[in-house]
């Protein structure tokens, strides 16, 4: 029996992907660094610090922690413009009274709470887990921690994600995954859908099976 639903935030519920990419690209350009656009697009499922370290290494330059702080400040300023993706609020409204609702994101708590608060979405979640909540930048371990801390078994969860990495993290933990094609057309989940309207239908179908 399904008791809890884990939602990713960036690219699944909130349209943040392009904002993160634009902030990172503008920053490395400003610093005069060579970079690969496809590599920077990995900001959708990796941290600013990890990608910045690799770009700097490719340019033969040393990583300085203050650079990450500069990036985070610029991201926080830009992220105020992030809006919910279509049907995000509707799916949360429809599901939150029947399930334990969990947000699992590699964003920082301050950023996640700012986005959710700005869009009046915090009220739908029983638990919000961010990168600095667990002190890890690893979605697989984050989900494993959620399973352990809730005391539920993996087959009592559904994970709704938009990235290959996030879906694999759920599958590695034995969770039924619903992949939404918001960011990638070639994702492979237990069920893959075009949008959150279809995601809700698949969640309902799974709960009835």
FIKOLZA-1660 file (N, C-alpha, C; in steps of 0.1 Angstrom, whole numbers, plus 5000, padded with zeros to 4 digits):
% residues 209
   i   px   py   pz ch aa at
   1 5008 4988 5000  A  X  N
   1 5000 5000 5000  A  X CA
   1 5009 5013 5000  A  X  C
   2 5006 5022 4991  A  X  N
   2 5014 5034 4990  A  X CA
   2 5010 5044 5001  A  X  C
   3 5020 5048 5009  A  X  N
   3 5017 5057 5020  A  X CA
   3 5024 5071 5018  A  X  C
   4 5034 5072 5010  A  X  N
   4 5042 5084 5009  A  X CA
   4 5046 5086 4994  A  X  C
   5 5046 5099 4991  A  X  N
   5 5051 5103 4977  A  X CA
   5 5062 5113 4979  A  X  C
   6 5073 5110 4972  A  X  N
   6 5085 5119 4972  A  X CA
   6 5085 5126 4959  A  X  C
   7 5086 5139 4960  A  X  N
   7 5087 5148 4948  A  X CA
   7 5101 5154 4947  A  X  C
   8 5107 5154 4936  A  X  N
   8 5118 5162 4933  A  X CA
   8 5113 5177 4931  A  X  C
   9 5121 5187 4933  A  X  N
   9 5117 5201 4931  A  X CA
   9 5121 5206 4917  A  X  C
  10 5134 5207 4915  A  X  N
  10 5139 5214 4903  A  X CA
  10 5137 5206 4890  A  X  C
  11 5129 5212 4882  A  X  N
  11 5125 5205 4869  A  X CA
  11 5113 5196 4870  A  X  C
  12 5109 5193 4882  A  X  N
  12 5098 5184 4883  A  X CA
  12 5085 5192 4887  A  X  C
  13 5087 5200 4898  A  X  N
  13 5076 5209 4902  A  X CA
  13 5078 5223 4898  A  X  C
  14 5091 5228 4899  A  X  N
  14 5094 5242 4896  A  X CA
  14 5104 5243 4884  A  X  C
  15 5101 5253 4876  A  X  N
  15 5109 5255 4864  A  X CA
  15 5122 5263 4868  A  X  C
  16 5132 5255 4873  A  X  N
  16 5144 5262 4878  A  X CA
  16 5156 5258 4869  A  X  C
  17 5154 5248 4860  A  X  N
  17 5166 5242 4853  A  X CA
  17 5173 5253 4845  A  X  C
  18 5166 5261 4837  A  X  N
  18 5173 5271 4828  A  X CA
  18 5179 5282 4836  A  X  C
  19 5172 5285 4848  A  X  N
  19 5178 5295 4856  A  X CA
  19 5192 5291 4862  A  X  C
  20 5193 5279 4866  A  X  N
  20 5205 5274 4872  A  X CA
  20 5216 5274 4861  A  X  C
  21 5212 5269 4849  A  X  N
  21 5222 5269 4838  A  X CA
  21 5226 5283 4834  A  X  C
  22 5217 5292 4833  A  X  N
  22 5221 5306 4829  A  X CA
  22 5230 5312 4839  A  X  C
  23 5227 5310 4852  A  X  N
  23 5236 5316 4863  A  X CA
  23 5250 5310 4862  A  X  C
  24 5251 5297 4860  A  X  N
  24 5264 5291 4860  A  X CA
  24 5271 5295 4847  A  X  C
  25 5265 5296 4836  A  X  N
  25 5271 5300 4823  A  X CA
  25 5276 5314 4824  A  X  C
  26 5267 5323 4829  A  X  N
  26 5271 5337 4831  A  X CA
  26 5283 5339 4840  A  X  C
  27 5284 5331 4850  A  X  N
  27 5294 5332 4860  A  X CA
  27 5308 5327 4854  A  X  C
  28 5308 5316 4847  A  X  N
  28 5321 5311 4841  A  X CA
  28 5325 5320 4830  A  X  C
  29 5316 5326 4823  A  X  N
  29 5319 5336 4812  A  X CA
  29 5326 5348 4818  A  X  C
  30 5320 5353 4829  A  X  N
  30 5325 5365 4836  A  X CA
  30 5339 5362 4841  A  X  C
  31 5342 5350 4845  A  X  N
  31 5355 5346 4850  A  X CA
  31 5365 5343 4839  A  X  C
  32 5360 5343 4827  A  X  N
  32 5369 5341 4815  A  X CA
  32 5373 5326 4814  A  X  C
  33 5365 5317 4819  A  X  N
  33 5368 5303 4818  A  X CA
  33 5362 5296 4806  A  X  C
  34 5370 5286 4801  A  X  N
  34 5365 5278 4790  A  X CA
  34 5355 5268 4796  A  X  C
  35 5345 5264 4789  A  X  N
  35 5335 5254 4794  A  X CA
  35 5328 5247 4783  A  X  C
  36 5321 5237 4787  A  X  N
  36 5313 5229 4777  A  X CA
  36 5298 5230 4781  A  X  C
  37 5290 5235 4772  A  X  N
  37 5276 5238 4775  A  X CA
  37 5269 5225 4781  A  X  C
  38 5272 5214 4774  A  X  N
  38 5265 5201 4778  A  X CA
  38 5269 5198 4793  A  X  C
  39 5281 5200 4796  A  X  N
  39 5286 5198 4810  A  X CA
  39 5279 5207 4820  A  X  C
  40 5277 5219 4817  A  X  N
  40 5271 5229 4826  A  X CA
  40 5256 5225 4827  A  X  C
  41 5250 5219 4817  A  X  N
  41 5236 5215 4819  A  X CA
  41 5234 5205 4830  A  X  C
  42 5245 5199 4834  A  X  N
  42 5244 5189 4845  A  X CA
  42 5240 5196 4858  A  X  C
  43 5239 5209 4858  A  X  N
  43 5234 5216 4870  A  X CA
  43 5221 5212 4874  A  X  C
  44 5213 5206 4865  A  X  N
  44 5200 5201 4868  A  X CA
  44 5200 5190 4878  A  X  C
  45 5211 5183 4880  A  X  N
  45 5211 5172 4890  A  X CA
  45 5225 5171 4897  A  X  C
  46 5233 5182 4896  A  X  N
  46 5245 5182 4904  A  X CA
  46 5247 5196 4910  A  X  C
  47 5255 5197 4920  A  X  N
  47 5256 5209 4927  A  X CA
  47 5265 5220 4920  A  X  C
  48 5263 5233 4923  A  X  N
  48 5271 5243 4917  A  X CA
  48 5286 5240 4920  A  X  C
  49 5289 5237 4932  A  X  N
  49 5303 5235 4936  A  X CA
  49 5310 5224 4928  A  X  C
  50 5303 5213 4926  A  X  N
  50 5309 5201 4919  A  X CA
  50 5312 5205 4904  A  X  C
  51 5303 5212 4898  A  X  N
  51 5305 5216 4884  A  X CA
  51 5316 5227 4883  A  X  C
  52 5315 5236 4892  A  X  N
  52 5325 5247 4892  A  X CA
  52 5339 5242 4894  A  X  C
  53 5341 5232 4903  A  X  N
  53 5354 5226 4906  A  X CA
  53 5359 5220 4893  A  X  C
  54 5350 5213 4885  A  X  N
  54 5355 5206 4873  A  X CA
  54 5358 5216 4862  A  X  C
  55 5350 5227 4861  A  X  N
  55 5354 5237 4851  A  X CA
  55 5367 5244 4854  A  X  C
  56 5369 5247 4867  A  X  N
  56 5382 5253 4871  A  X CA
  56 5393 5244 4869  A  X  C
  57 5391 5231 4872  A  X  N
  57 5402 5221 4869  A  X CA
  57 5406 5220 4855  A  X  C
  58 5395 5220 4846  A  X  N
  58 5398 5220 4832  A  X CA
  58 5405 5232 4827  A  X  C
  59 5404 5243 4834  A  X  N
  59 5411 5256 4831  A  X CA
  59 5424 5257 4838  A  X  C
  60 5428 5247 4846  A  X  N
  60 5440 5248 4853  A  X CA
  60 5440 5258 4865  A  X  C
  61 5428 5260 4870  A  X  N
  61 5427 5270 4881  A  X CA
  61 5422 5263 4894  A  X  C
  62 5425 5269 4905  A  X  N
  62 5422 5264 4918  A  X CA
  62 5408 5268 4923  A  X  C
  63 5401 5259 4929  A  X  N
  63 5388 5262 4934  A  X CA
  63 5389 5270 4947  A  X  C
  64 5381 5281 4948  A  X  N
  64 5381 5289 4961  A  X CA
  64 5367 5288 4966  A  X  C
  65 5365 5284 4978  A  X  N
  65 5351 5283 4984  A  X CA
  65 5343 5296 4982  A  X  C
  66 5349 5307 4983  A  X  N
  66 5341 5320 4981  A  X CA
  66 5335 5321 4968  A  X  C
  67 5340 5314 4958  A  X  N
  67 5334 5314 4944  A  X CA
  67 5320 5308 4945  A  X  C
  68 5319 5297 4952  A  X  N
  68 5306 5290 4954  A  X CA
  68 5296 5300 4960  A  X  C
  69 5301 5307 4970  A  X  N
  69 5292 5317 4977  A  X CA
  69 5287 5328 4967  A  X  C
  70 5296 5332 4958  A  X  N
  70 5292 5342 4948  A  X CA
  70 5281 5336 4939  A  X  C
  71 5283 5324 4935  A  X  N
  71 5273 5317 4926  A  X CA
  71 5260 5316 4933  A  X  C
  72 5260 5312 4946  A  X  N
  72 5247 5310 4953  A  X CA
  72 5240 5323 4955  A  X  C
  73 5247 5334 4957  A  X  N
  73 5241 5347 4958  A  X CA
  73 5234 5351 4945  A  X  C
  74 5241 5348 4934  A  X  N
  74 5235 5352 4921  A  X CA
  74 5223 5343 4918  A  X  C
  75 5224 5330 4922  A  X  N
  75 5213 5321 4920  A  X CA
  75 5201 5325 4928  A  X  C
  76 5203 5328 4941  A  X  N
  76 5192 5332 4949  A  X CA
  76 5185 5345 4944  A  X  C
  77 5193 5354 4938  A  X  N
  77 5187 5366 4932  A  X CA
  77 5178 5362 4920  A  X  C
  78 5183 5353 4912  A  X  N
  78 5176 5349 4900  A  X CA
  78 5164 5340 4902  A  X  C
  79 5165 5332 4912  A  X  N
  79 5155 5321 4915  A  X CA
  79 5142 5327 4919  A  X  C
  80 5142 5339 4923  A  X  N
  80 5129 5345 4927  A  X CA
  80 5119 5345 4915  A  X  C
  81 5124 5344 4903  A  X  N
  81 5116 5344 4891  A  X CA
  81 5111 5330 4888  A  X  C
  82 5115 5320 4895  A  X  N
  82 5111 5306 4892  A  X CA
  82 5096 5304 4895  A  X  C
  83 5089 5297 4886  A  X  N
  83 5075 5295 4887  A  X CA
  83 5072 5280 4887  A  X  C
  84 5061 5276 4893  A  X  N
  84 5057 5262 4892  A  X CA
  84 5055 5258 4878  A  X  C
  85 5058 5245 4875  A  X  N
  85 5055 5240 4862  A  X CA
  85 5040 5237 4861  A  X  C
  86 5035 5235 4849  A  X  N
  86 5021 5233 4848  A  X CA
  86 5016 5221 4856  A  X  C
  87 5005 5223 4863  A  X  N
  87 4998 5213 4871  A  X CA
  87 5005 5210 4884  A  X  C
  88 5016 5217 4887  A  X  N
  88 5023 5214 4900  A  X CA
  88 5015 5216 4912  A  X  C
  89 5008 5227 4913  A  X  N
  89 5000 5230 4925  A  X CA
  89 4988 5221 4926  A  X  C
  90 4982 5218 4914  A  X  N
  90 4970 5210 4914  A  X CA
  90 4973 5196 4919  A  X  C
  91 4984 5190 4914  A  X  N
  91 4987 5176 4919  A  X CA
  91 4990 5176 4934  A  X  C
  92 4997 5186 4939  A  X  N
  92 5000 5186 4953  A  X CA
  92 4987 5188 4961  A  X  C
  93 4978 5197 4956  A  X  N
  93 4965 5199 4963  A  X CA
  93 4957 5186 4963  A  X  C
  94 4957 5179 4952  A  X  N
  94 4949 5167 4951  A  X CA
  94 4954 5155 4960  A  X  C
  95 4967 5155 4962  A  X  N
  95 4973 5143 4969  A  X CA
  95 4977 5145 4984  A  X  C
  96 4978 5157 4988  A  X  N
  96 4985 5159 5001  A  X CA
  96 4976 5155 5013  A  X  C
  97 4963 5153 5011  A  X  N
  97 4955 5149 5023  A  X CA
  97 4955 5133 5024  A  X  C
  98 4959 5126 5014  A  X  N
  98 4959 5112 5014  A  X CA
  98 4972 5105 5016  A  X  C
  99 4983 5113 5014  A  X  N
  99 4996 5107 5015  A  X CA
  99 5006 5115 5023  A  X  C
 100 5016 5109 5028  A  X  N
 100 5028 5117 5034  A  X CA
 100 5035 5123 5022  A  X  C
 101 5036 5136 5022  A  X  N
 101 5042 5143 5011  A  X CA
 101 5056 5148 5015  A  X  C
 102 5066 5144 5007  A  X  N
 102 5080 5146 5009  A  X CA
 102 5086 5153 4997  A  X  C
 103 5094 5164 5000  A  X  N
 103 5101 5170 4989  A  X CA
 103 5116 5166 4992  A  X  C
 104 5122 5161 4982  A  X  N
 104 5137 5157 4983  A  X CA
 104 5144 5164 4972  A  X  C
 105 5152 5174 4975  A  X  N
 105 5159 5182 4965  A  X CA
 105 5174 5184 4969  A  X  C
 106 5182 5185 4959  A  X  N
 106 5196 5188 4961  A  X CA
 106 5199 5203 4962  A  X  C
 107 5188 5211 4962  A  X  N
 107 5189 5226 4965  A  X CA
 107 5192 5228 4980  A  X  C
 108 5197 5240 4983  A  X  N
 108 5198 5243 4997  A  X CA
 108 5185 5246 5004  A  X  C
 109 5184 5244 5017  A  X  N
 109 5171 5247 5024  A  X CA
 109 5166 5261 5022  A  X  C
 110 5175 5271 5023  A  X  N
 110 5172 5285 5021  A  X CA
 110 5165 5287 5007  A  X  C
 111 5171 5281 4997  A  X  N
 111 5166 5283 4984  A  X CA
 111 5152 5276 4982  A  X  C
 112 5152 5263 4986  A  X  N
 112 5139 5256 4985  A  X CA
 112 5128 5262 4993  A  X  C
 113 5130 5267 5005  A  X  N
 113 5120 5273 5013  A  X CA
 113 5115 5286 5006  A  X  C
 114 5125 5293 5000  A  X  N
 114 5122 5306 4994  A  X CA
 114 5113 5304 4982  A  X  C
 115 5116 5294 4974  A  X  N
 115 5108 5291 4962  A  X CA
 115 5094 5286 4966  A  X  C
 116 5093 5276 4975  A  X  N
 116 5081 5271 4980  A  X CA
 116 5072 5281 4986  A  X  C
 117 5079 5290 4994  A  X  N
 117 5071 5300 5001  A  X CA
 117 5066 5311 4992  A  X  C
 118 5074 5314 4982  A  X  N
 118 5069 5324 4972  A  X CA
 118 5057 5319 4964  A  X  C
 119 5056 5306 4962  A  X  N
 119 5045 5300 4954  A  X CA
 119 5035 5293 4963  A  X  C
 120 5035 5296 4976  A  X  N
 120 5026 5290 4985  A  X CA
 120 5024 5275 4984  A  X  C
 121 5036 5268 4983  A  X  N
 121 5036 5254 4982  A  X CA
 121 5041 5246 4994  A  X  C
 122 5047 5253 5004  A  X  N
 122 5052 5247 5015  A  X CA
 122 5041 5239 5023  A  X  C
 123 5029 5244 5023  A  X  N
 123 5018 5238 5031  A  X CA
 123 5015 5224 5026  A  X  C
 124 5019 5220 5015  A  X  N
 124 5016 5207 5009  A  X CA
 124 5025 5196 5014  A  X  C
 125 5037 5199 5020  A  X  N
 125 5047 5190 5024  A  X CA
 125 5048 5187 5039  A  X  C
 126 5048 5174 5042  A  X  N
 126 5051 5170 5056  A  X CA
 126 5065 5170 5059  A  X  C
 127 5074 5169 5049  A  X  N
 127 5088 5168 5052  A  X CA
 127 5095 5174 5039  A  X  C
 128 5105 5183 5042  A  X  N
 128 5113 5189 5031  A  X CA
 128 5128 5185 5034  A  X  C
 129 5134 5178 5025  A  X  N
 129 5148 5173 5027  A  X CA
 129 5156 5180 5016  A  X  C
 130 5167 5187 5021  A  X  N
 130 5176 5194 5011  A  X CA
 130 5190 5189 5013  A  X  C
 131 5199 5194 5004  A  X  N
 131 5213 5190 5004  A  X CA
 131 5219 5193 5018  A  X  C
 132 5216 5204 5024  A  X  N
 132 5222 5208 5036  A  X CA
 132 5215 5202 5048  A  X  C
 133 5203 5196 5046  A  X  N
 133 5196 5189 5057  A  X CA
 133 5203 5176 5060  A  X  C
 134 5208 5169 5050  A  X  N
 134 5214 5156 5051  A  X CA
 134 5229 5157 5051  A  X  C
 135 5234 5169 5047  A  X  N
 135 5249 5171 5046  A  X CA
 135 5255 5162 5035  A  X  C
 136 5247 5158 5025  A  X  N
 136 5252 5151 5013  A  X CA
 136 5246 5157 5000  A  X  C
 137 5254 5155 4990  A  X  N
 137 5250 5159 4976  A  X CA
 137 5247 5146 4968  A  X  C
 138 5240 5137 4974  A  X  N
 138 5238 5124 4967  A  X CA
 138 5224 5120 4969  A  X  C
 139 5216 5120 4958  A  X  N
 139 5202 5118 4959  A  X CA
 139 5199 5103 4964  A  X  C
 140 5207 5094 4960  A  X  N
 140 5204 5080 4964  A  X CA
 140 5205 5079 4979  A  X  C
 141 5215 5084 4985  A  X  N
 141 5216 5084 5000  A  X CA
 141 5206 5092 5006  A  X  C
 142 5202 5103 5000  A  X  N
 142 5191 5111 5006  A  X CA
 142 5178 5104 5007  A  X  C
 143 5175 5096 4996  A  X  N
 143 5163 5088 4996  A  X CA
 143 5164 5077 5006  A  X  C
 144 5175 5071 5007  A  X  N
 144 5178 5060 5016  A  X CA
 144 5175 5065 5031  A  X  C
 145 5180 5077 5034  A  X  N
 145 5178 5083 5047  A  X CA
 145 5163 5086 5049  A  X  C
 146 5156 5090 5039  A  X  N
 146 5141 5093 5041  A  X CA
 146 5134 5080 5044  A  X  C
 147 5137 5069 5037  A  X  N
 147 5131 5056 5040  A  X CA
 147 5134 5052 5054  A  X  C
 148 5146 5053 5059  A  X  N
 148 5150 5049 5072  A  X CA
 148 5143 5058 5083  A  X  C
 149 5143 5071 5081  A  X  N
 149 5137 5080 5091  A  X CA
 149 5122 5079 5092  A  X  C
 150 5115 5076 5081  A  X  N
 150 5101 5075 5081  A  X CA
 150 5096 5062 5087  A  X  C
 151 5105 5052 5086  A  X  N
 151 5101 5038 5091  A  X CA
 151 5092 5031 5082  A  X  C
 152 5091 5036 5069  A  X  N
 152 5083 5029 5059  A  X CA
 152 5092 5020 5051  A  X  C
 153 5086 5011 5044  A  X  N
 153 5093 5002 5035  A  X CA
 153 5094 5008 5021  A  X  C
 154 5103 5005 5013  A  X  N
 154 5104 5011 4999  A  X CA
 154 5092 5009 4991  A  X  C
 155 5084 4998 4993  A  X  N
 155 5073 4996 4984  A  X CA
 155 5061 5004 4989  A  X  C
 156 5063 5012 4999  A  X  N
 156 5052 5021 5004  A  X CA
 156 5054 5036 4998  A  X  C
 157 5064 5037 4990  A  X  N
 157 5067 5050 4984  A  X CA
 157 5065 5050 4969  A  X  C
 158 5062 5062 4964  A  X  N
 158 5063 5065 4950  A  X CA
 158 5072 5078 4948  A  X  C
 159 5081 5077 4939  A  X  N
 159 5090 5089 4936  A  X CA
 159 5087 5095 4923  A  X  C
 160 5085 5108 4923  A  X  N
 160 5082 5116 4910  A  X CA
 160 5094 5124 4907  A  X  C
 161 5100 5122 4896  A  X  N
 161 5113 5128 4892  A  X CA
 161 5113 5132 4877  A  X  C
 162 5123 5140 4874  A  X  N
 162 5124 5144 4860  A  X CA
 162 5138 5141 4854  A  X  C
 163 5147 5136 4862  A  X  N
 163 5161 5133 4857  A  X CA
 163 5165 5119 4858  A  X  C
 164 5174 5115 4849  A  X  N
 164 5179 5101 4849  A  X CA
 164 5185 5098 4863  A  X  C
 165 5193 5107 4868  A  X  N
 165 5200 5105 4881  A  X CA
 165 5190 5103 4892  A  X  C
 166 5179 5112 4893  A  X  N
 166 5169 5111 4903  A  X CA
 166 5161 5098 4902  A  X  C
 167 5158 5094 4890  A  X  N
 167 5150 5081 4888  A  X CA
 167 5159 5069 4893  A  X  C
 168 5171 5069 4888  A  X  N
 168 5180 5058 4892  A  X CA
 168 5182 5057 4907  A  X  C
 169 5182 5069 4914  A  X  N
 169 5184 5070 4928  A  X CA
 169 5172 5063 4935  A  X  C
 170 5160 5065 4930  A  X  N
 170 5148 5059 4935  A  X CA
 170 5148 5044 4933  A  X  C
 171 5151 5040 4920  A  X  N
 171 5152 5026 4917  A  X CA
 171 5162 5018 4925  A  X  C
 172 5174 5025 4928  A  X  N
 172 5184 5018 4936  A  X CA
 172 5179 5016 4950  A  X  C
 173 5169 5023 4954  A  X  N
 173 5163 5021 4968  A  X CA
 173 5151 5013 4968  A  X  C
 174 5147 5007 4956  A  X  N
 174 5136 4999 4955  A  X CA
 174 5123 5006 4955  A  X  C
 175 5122 5018 4951  A  X  N
 175 5110 5026 4951  A  X CA
 175 5104 5027 4937  A  X  C
 176 5091 5026 4936  A  X  N
 176 5084 5028 4923  A  X CA
 176 5086 5042 4918  A  X  C
 177 5090 5043 4906  A  X  N
 177 5094 5057 4900  A  X CA
 177 5084 5061 4889  A  X  C
 178 5081 5074 4890  A  X  N
 178 5073 5080 4879  A  X CA
 178 5082 5091 4873  A  X  C
 179 5086 5089 4860  A  X  N
 179 5095 5099 4854  A  X CA
 179 5087 5108 4845  A  X  C
 180 5089 5121 4848  A  X  N
 180 5082 5132 4840  A  X CA
 180 5091 5138 4830  A  X  C
 181 5087 5138 4818  A  X  N
 181 5096 5143 4807  A  X CA
 181 5096 5159 4806  A  X  C
 182 5099 5165 4817  A  X  N
 182 5100 5179 4817  A  X CA
 182 5114 5184 4812  A  X  C
 183 5124 5176 4815  A  X  N
 183 5138 5180 4812  A  X CA
 183 5145 5170 4802  A  X  C
 184 5141 5158 4802  A  X  N
 184 5147 5148 4793  A  X CA
 184 5136 5139 4786  A  X  C
 185 5138 5137 4773  A  X  N
 185 5128 5129 4766  A  X CA
 185 5131 5114 4767  A  X  C
 186 5144 5111 4771  A  X  N
 186 5148 5097 4770  A  X CA
 186 5149 5091 4784  A  X  C
 187 5142 5097 4794  A  X  N
 187 5143 5091 4808  A  X CA
 187 5135 5077 4808  A  X  C
 188 5139 5068 4816  A  X  N
 188 5133 5055 4817  A  X CA
 188 5130 5052 4832  A  X  C
 189 5118 5053 4836  A  X  N
 189 5113 5050 4849  A  X CA
 189 5104 5038 4849  A  X  C
 190 5099 5034 4861  A  X  N
 190 5089 5023 4861  A  X CA
 190 5077 5027 4852  A  X  C
 191 5073 5040 4853  A  X  N
 191 5063 5046 4844  A  X CA
 191 5069 5059 4839  A  X  C
 192 5068 5062 4827  A  X  N
 192 5073 5075 4821  A  X CA
 192 5061 5082 4815  A  X  C
 193 5060 5095 4819  A  X  N
 193 5048 5103 4814  A  X CA
 193 5053 5116 4809  A  X  C
 194 5044 5123 4802  A  X  N
 194 5047 5136 4795  A  X CA
 194 5046 5147 4805  A  X  C
 195 5037 5147 4815  A  X  N
 195 5035 5158 4823  A  X CA
 195 5029 5153 4837  A  X  C
 196 5027 5163 4846  A  X  N
 196 5022 5160 4859  A  X CA
 196 5007 5155 4859  A  X  C
 197 5000 5159 4849  A  X  N
 197 4986 5154 4848  A  X CA
 197 4986 5139 4847  A  X  C
 198 4994 5134 4838  A  X  N
 198 4996 5120 4836  A  X CA
 198 5002 5113 4848  A  X  C
 199 5012 5120 4854  A  X  N
 199 5018 5115 4866  A  X CA
 199 5008 5112 4877  A  X  C
 200 4998 5121 4879  A  X  N
 200 4988 5119 4889  A  X CA
 200 4979 5107 4886  A  X  C
 201 4976 5105 4873  A  X  N
 201 4968 5093 4869  A  X CA
 201 4976 5080 4872  A  X  C
 202 4989 5081 4869  A  X  N
 202 4997 5068 4872  A  X CA
 202 4998 5066 4887  A  X  C
 203 4999 5076 4895  A  X  N
 203 5000 5074 4909  A  X CA
 203 4987 5068 4914  A  X  C
 204 4975 5073 4909  A  X  N
 204 4962 5068 4913  A  X CA
 204 4961 5053 4908  A  X  C
 205 4966 5050 4896  A  X  N
 205 4965 5036 4891  A  X CA
 205 4974 5027 4900  A  X  C
 206 4986 5032 4903  A  X  N
 206 4995 5023 4912  A  X CA
 206 4988 5021 4925  A  X  C
 207 4982 5031 4931  A  X  N
 207 4976 5029 4944  A  X CA
 207 4964 5019 4944  A  X  C
 208 4958 5018 4933  A  X  N
 208 4946 5009 4931  A  X CA
 208 4950 4995 4928  A  X  C
 209 4962 4993 4923  A  X  N
 209 4967 4980 4918  A  X CA
 209 4970 4970 4930  A  X  C
% end
